[in-house]
């Protein structure tokens, strides 16, 4: 499915459409209920975050169960899994969820905020990564591990989004640390596969995995430094 490569363009178009029409949608259509617009958006956001928390938790459970069920006790990263209905459902639902997550961008724009560079790159590239490393090739353990880790992180992340003001600074930092670990882990697994069990059919998934996870790893570290380490130093300087 070559058209999946066009996902970043579709995502960019998606953003432009929202930015251009948000005033019409939330002022003209709801002109008589303008005072309730913020609460309406907040209600949809909470529903979305509750739904994504439940979905991600379920996918964490089923992908973890599938890993243990399919593992034959051989090489944990190189053995091929047997294509089953449950494995195909996990891969397909995970792929579709990467488009579902674009709703995160919708709510950012509706709050009159600009999606960050990290947010834009991440949401425009994950459908490609999910397709070519999870849904496209013959199922392999390393890719199911990516599903498990990603959904585990998203279970915590969307739970935090339900009521972010009540989350402790420790929990926020913990989520970012797990995200950084996830990307580093997948980079290590990708290199391990390229050395220990390389196949020519893996060239496309390998290149896409390497490119995306390196970019995520680098950008999330930058985010962590800017959001937590640098801000803490600035606070300390202010106190001085």
Buried (B, 14 or more C-beta within 10 A) or exposed (E): EEEBEEBBEBBEEBBEEBEEEBEEEBEEEEEEEEEEBEEEBEEBBEEBBBEBBEBBBEBBBBBBEBBEEBBEEEEBBBBBBEEEEEBEEBBEBBBEBBBEBBBBBBBBBBEEEEBEEBBBBBBBBBBBBBBBBBBBBEBBBBBBBBBBBBBBBBBBBBBBBBEEEEBEEEEBBBBBEBBBBBBBBBBEBBEBBBEEBEEEEBEEBBEBBBEBBBBBBEBBBEBBEEEBEEEEEEEEEEEE
